[in-house]
Amino acid sequence: MLHQPIQSVCIRTVQRSCEVSWFSDLCGEDTEFLSVRDPARSTFAHCRDIALTADRLGFSNLLLPTSYMSGQEVIPFAAGVAPDLTQISLLTAIRCGEMHPPMLARTLASLDHMLKGRLTINIINSDLPGYREAADLRYQRCVETIQILKQAWTSDRIEHDGPVYGKISLDTAPVKSYQQNGGPLLYFGGTSDGARDVCARYCDVFLMWPETEEMLYASMQDVADRAARYGRTIDFGLRIHVIVRETEAEARAWSQHIMSKFDSVRGLALKSASQSSWSLGVLRQNALRNEANTDGFVEPLLWTDIGKARSGAGGALVGSADQVVEKINRYMDMGIRAFIFSGYPLIEEAEQFAQLVLPRLPNKPMLAMKGRI
């Protein structure tokens, strides 16, 4: 039995509608067995195949992550694959501080033109690779980056004066994005008060990692309240893995298969290599896993053992097609309108999801829901 329904927290979700996205793991974690790396799956050719598969199957968006690990770097990969895509958007992860914001704005505008407006941005607020930085510095740098991006895409000039990037005065003619009604949408995730405040004030979609329905609901209320204090409304998204089969038994069997070669020492080493492995969000995922039962489930369908071998989103929906669809419908009724799914391995599981679940969802790009396309 699933939990009782939770009342929607998001005034935007009047009816069930959602952006259904997939994931192309540029960071070398696409594998069939958790804790066992497969270098053949981190090449440009393979990651491109994931993108083309998601485009062909009808997913609305594709998350391209960024991390200082073996694999592909996000912006050149997105530019390289953009001409081959026909309908899918790219949710391109950008770590604030890696590029001077006016040039980042120009780079993203160029990518937006390559995609003919099908670009969305995942703002990352983590430490720069090789550094452990004060949280206040990261938040301020993130705020200034977003402010400059928005000016570059929507104003005639960039006029900025802040403690991180100082004074900037530039014409925006070389920086205009393809999307002329506000520029690319900004997705943002974070657990701390500072991160949630940045999202509530500046961004379009607050992304969450797998947690119990009650925990997700509390986070949504918190961010919605913060946004309201700024006179804004915000949408919500969930980044989660999925194992779906015709029966629950088959789905659980595959979860056991991908854990069949798991090595705890190797898994911890792989997880610790990620730039986000010490973040508050990952610590919260670890704490959630400690509350799971002996099979790794923390509530019906929500399996947490994936977090033993990877940083970031550490949970998966595991069940039959009917069960997974019902769970996604519950999430939509809570107010979640964007879903970023993935599975191990990515191409094969995209095919499973597209066959069993995708046709049963009201799949619509967030850009369309926002009136951008």
C-alpha positions in Angstrom: 0.0 0.0 0.0 1.2 3.5 -0.8 0.9 6.4 1.7 -2.3 8.6 1.8 -2.4 11.4 -0.8 -0.5 14.6 0.1 -2.2 17.9 -0.8 -0.5 19.8 -3.6 1.9 22.6 -2.4 2.4 24.2 -5.8 -0.3 26.5 -7.2 1.0 26.0 -10.7 0.0 22.3 -10.8 -3.7 22.6 -11.5 -3.7 19.4 -13.6 -1.2 16.6 -14.1 1.5 17.6 -16.5 5.2 17.0 -16.3 8.5 17.3 -18.1 10.0 13.7 -18.4 13.8 13.9 -18.8 16.6 11.3 -19.1 20.2 11.5 -18.2 23.5 11.2 -20.1 26.2 10.3 -17.7 29.2 12.3 -18.9 31.1 11.6 -15.7 31.9 7.9 -16.1 29.3 6.3 -13.9 27.2 4.6 -16.5 27.5 0.9 -15.8 25.6 -2.4 -15.4 27.1 -3.2 -12.0 27.3 -0.6 -9.2 30.9 0.0 -8.0 32.3 -1.4 -11.3 33.3 1.3 -13.7 33.0 0.7 -17.5 35.4 3.0 -19.4 33.7 2.2 -22.7 30.6 3.9 -21.4 32.3 7.3 -20.8 33.4 8.0 -24.3 31.9 10.8 -26.5 30.5 8.2 -28.8 28.6 6.4 -26.1 27.3 9.5 -24.4 26.2 10.8 -27.8 24.3 7.5 -28.3 22.5 8.1 -25.0 21.4 11.5 -26.1 20.3 10.3 -29.5 18.3 7.4 -27.8 16.6 9.8 -25.4 15.7 12.1 -28.3 14.3 9.2 -30.4 12.3 7.8 -27.5 10.5 11.1 -26.9 12.0 12.3 -23.6 11.5 16.1 -23.3 14.9 17.0 -21.8 18.3 15.5 -21.1 20.4 16.3 -18.0 24.2 16.7 -18.8 26.1 16.7 -15.5 29.4 18.3 -14.7 32.1 16.8 -12.5 35.8 16.7 -12.3 36.0 12.9 -13.1 36.8 10.8 -16.1 34.4 11.4 -19.0 33.2 14.3 -21.1 33.0 18.0 -20.3 29.5 19.4 -20.5 29.6 22.5 -22.7 31.8 21.0 -25.5 29.8 17.8 -25.4 26.5 19.7 -25.7 27.8 21.7 -28.6 29.1 18.6 -30.3 25.8 16.7 -30.0 23.4 19.6 -30.6 23.3 19.4 -34.4 22.2 15.8 -34.2 19.2 16.3 -31.9 15.7 16.9 -33.4 13.4 17.6 -30.5 14.9 17.1 -27.1 16.1 20.0 -24.9 19.5 19.9 -23.1 19.6 20.6 -19.3 23.2 21.7 -19.2 24.9 21.7 -15.8 27.1 24.8 -15.1 29.3 25.2 -12.1 29.5 28.8 -11.0 33.0 30.2 -11.0 34.5 28.1 -13.7 34.0 30.8 -16.4 33.9 34.6 -16.3 30.1 35.3 -16.3 29.9 37.5 -19.4 31.8 34.9 -21.4 29.6 32.2 -19.8 26.6 34.1 -21.0 28.0 34.3 -24.5 28.9 30.6 -24.5 25.5 29.6 -23.4 23.8 31.9 -25.9 25.8 30.3 -28.7 24.7 26.9 -27.4 21.1 28.1 -27.2 21.3 29.1 -30.9 22.7 25.7 -31.8 19.7 24.1 -30.1 17.2 26.6 -31.6 16.0 27.6 -28.1 15.9 24.1 -26.6 18.5 24.9 -23.9 17.9 24.8 -20.1 20.5 25.4 -17.4 21.2 23.5 -14.2 23.0 25.9 -11.9 25.6 24.2 -9.7 26.8 25.9 -6.6 29.6 23.5 -5.5 33.2 24.1 -4.6 35.5 24.5 -7.6 37.6 21.3 -8.2 40.6 21.2 -5.9 39.2 23.7 -3.4 37.1 23.7 -0.3 35.4 27.1 -0.3 33.4 29.0 2.3 29.6 28.6 1.7 29.1 32.4 1.8 31.6 32.8 -1.0 29.9 30.2 -3.1 26.4 31.7 -2.6 27.6 35.2 -3.5 29.4 34.0 -6.6 26.3 32.0 -7.6 24.1 35.1 -7.1 26.4 37.3 -9.1 26.7 34.8 -11.9 22.9 34.5 -12.2 22.5 38.2 -12.1 25.0 38.7 -14.9 23.5 35.9 -17.0 20.0 37.4 -16.7 21.2 40.9 -17.6 23.1 39.5 -20.6 20.1 37.7 -22.0 17.3 40.3 -21.2 18.9 43.8 -21.0 20.8 46.1 -23.3 23.8 46.2 -21.0 25.4 44.3 -18.2 25.9 46.8 -15.4 27.2 44.9 -12.4 29.1 45.8 -9.2 29.6 43.0 -6.7 32.2 41.7 -4.2 33.1 38.7 -6.3 33.3 40.0 -9.9 33.6 43.7 -9.2 32.4 46.3 -11.7 31.4 45.1 -15.1 29.9 47.4 -17.8 29.3 45.8 -21.2 27.0 46.0 -24.1 25.0 42.7 -24.5 24.8 42.7 -28.3 27.3 39.9 -28.5 25.6 37.8 -25.8 21.9 37.5 -26.9 20.4 34.1 -26.6 18.1 32.5 -29.1 15.3 32.6 -26.4 14.3 36.2 -26.4 11.6 35.9 -23.7 13.9 35.7 -20.7 16.7 33.4 -21.8 17.1 29.8 -20.8 15.3 28.4 -17.8 17.4 28.0 -14.6 17.1 24.7 -12.6 18.8 24.6 -9.2 19.1 22.1 -6.4 20.4 22.5 -2.8 19.7 21.5 0.8 21.1 24.4 2.8 19.2 27.6 3.6 21.6 29.6 1.5 21.1 27.4 -1.6 17.3 27.3 -1.2 17.2 31.1 -0.9 19.2 31.6 -4.1 16.8 29.3 -5.9 13.7 30.9 -4.5 15.0 34.4 -5.5 16.4 33.8 -9.0 15.6 30.3 -10.5 12.7 28.6 -12.2 12.8 25.0 -11.0 13.9 23.6 -7.7 15.4 20.2 -8.1 15.3 17.6 -5.4 17.0 14.2 -4.8 15.0 11.1 -3.7 13.5 11.3 -0.3 10.3 10.1 1.4 7.1 11.9 0.2 6.9 13.7 3.6 10.4 15.0 3.3 9.9 16.1 -0.3 6.7 17.9 0.6 8.4 19.8 3.5 11.2 20.9 1.2 8.7 22.1 -1.4 6.7 24.1 1.1 9.9 25.7 2.4 11.1 26.8 -1.0 7.6 27.9 -2.1 7.3 30.0 1.0 10.8 31.6 0.3 9.8 32.3 -3.3 6.6 33.9 -2.2 8.5 36.3 0.0 10.3 37.5 -3.1 6.9 37.8 -4.9 7.7 34.8 -7.1 6.3 31.3 -7.8 8.6 28.3 -8.5 8.3 24.9 -10.0 9.7 21.7 -8.6 11.6 18.8 -10.1 12.9 15.4 -8.9 16.1 13.7 -10.0 15.7 10.0 -9.4 16.8 6.6 -10.8 14.2 4.1 -11.9 14.0 0.3 -12.4 10.7 -0.6 -14.1 9.6 -3.9 -15.4 6.2 -5.6 -16.2 6.2 -7.0 -12.6 7.6 -5.9 -9.3 9.4 -9.1 -8.9 11.3 -8.6 -12.2 12.2 -5.0 -11.2 13.5 -6.2 -7.8 15.5 -8.9 -9.6 17.3 -6.3 -11.7 18.1 -4.2 -8.6 19.8 -7.3 -7.2 21.6 -7.9 -10.5 23.2 -4.4 -10.6 24.3 -4.9 -7.0 25.6 -8.4 -7.6 29.2 -7.3 -8.0 29.1 -4.5 -5.4 32.3 -4.0 -3.4 31.9 -1.6 -0.5 35.5 -0.4 -0.5 35.5 0.2 -4.3 32.0 1.8 -4.1 33.1 4.3 -1.4 36.2 5.2 -3.4 34.1 5.9 -6.5 31.6 7.9 -4.5 34.3 9.9 -2.7 35.8 10.9 -6.0 32.8 13.1 -6.8 33.1 16.8 -6.3 29.8 16.7 -4.3 30.6 13.8 -2.1 30.9 16.0 1.0 27.9 18.2 0.4 25.0 18.6 2.7 22.7 17.0 0.1 24.8 13.8 -0.1 25.0 13.6 3.7 21.2 13.8 3.8 21.0 11.0 1.2 23.3 8.9 3.4 21.1 9.6 6.4 18.0 8.5 4.5 19.7 5.2 3.5 20.4 4.5 7.2 16.6 4.5 7.8 15.9 1.9 5.1 14.8 -1.7 5.8 17.1 -4.7 5.2 16.2 -4.7 1.5 17.2 -1.0 1.1 13.6 0.4 0.9 12.8 3.5 2.9 9.2 3.7 1.7 7.2 1.7 -0.9 9.1 1.5 -4.2 11.9 3.9 -3.0 15.1 1.9 -2.9 18.3 3.5 -1.5 21.2 1.1 -2.1 22.3 3.0 -5.2 23.7 5.6 -2.9 26.3 3.1 -1.6 28.3 3.5 -4.8 27.5 7.0 -6.2 27.3 10.6 -5.0 24.3 12.7 -5.8 20.9 11.2 -6.2 21.0 7.9 -4.2 17.6 6.4 -4.6 15.5 4.6 -7.3 11.9 3.8 -7.9 11.7 0.0 -8.2 8.5 -1.6 -9.3 6.1 -2.7 -12.0 4.9 -0.2 -14.6 1.6 0.3 -12.9 3.3 1.0 -9.5 5.8 3.4 -11.0 3.1 5.3 -12.9 1.0 5.6 -9.7 4.0 6.9 -7.8 4.8 9.5 -10.4 1.2 10.6 -10.4 1.4 11.0 -6.7 4.5 13.2 -7.1 2.7 15.3 -9.7 -0.3 15.7 -7.4 2.2 17.0 -4.8 3.3 19.7 -7.3 6.4 18.1 -9.0 6.4 19.0 -12.7 9.9 18.0 -13.8 11.4 14.5 -13.5 14.9 13.5 -14.4 15.1 9.7 -14.6 18.0 7.3 -15.2 18.9 3.7 -14.8 21.8 1.2 -15.0 22.8 0.9 -17.8 21.4 4.1 -19.3 20.5 3.1 -22.9 18.9 -0.2 -22.0 16.9 1.3 -19.1 15.8 4.3 -21.3 14.2 1.7 -23.7 12.5 -0.1 -20.8 11.1 3.2 -19.4 10.0 4.4 -22.8 8.1 1.2 -23.5 6.4 0.7 -20.1 5.9 4.2 -18.6 6.6 7.1 -20.9 3.4 6.7 -23.0 1.4 6.8 -19.9 2.7 10.2 -18.7 1.5 13.7 -19.7 5.0 14.5 -21.0 5.5 18.2 -22.0 8.7 20.3 -22.0 9.0 22.8 -19.2 9.8 25.3 -21.9 6.4 24.8 -23.3 4.7 24.8 -19.9 6.4 28.2 -19.3 5.3 29.5 -22.7 8.8 29.6 -24.0 8.3 27.4 -27.1 
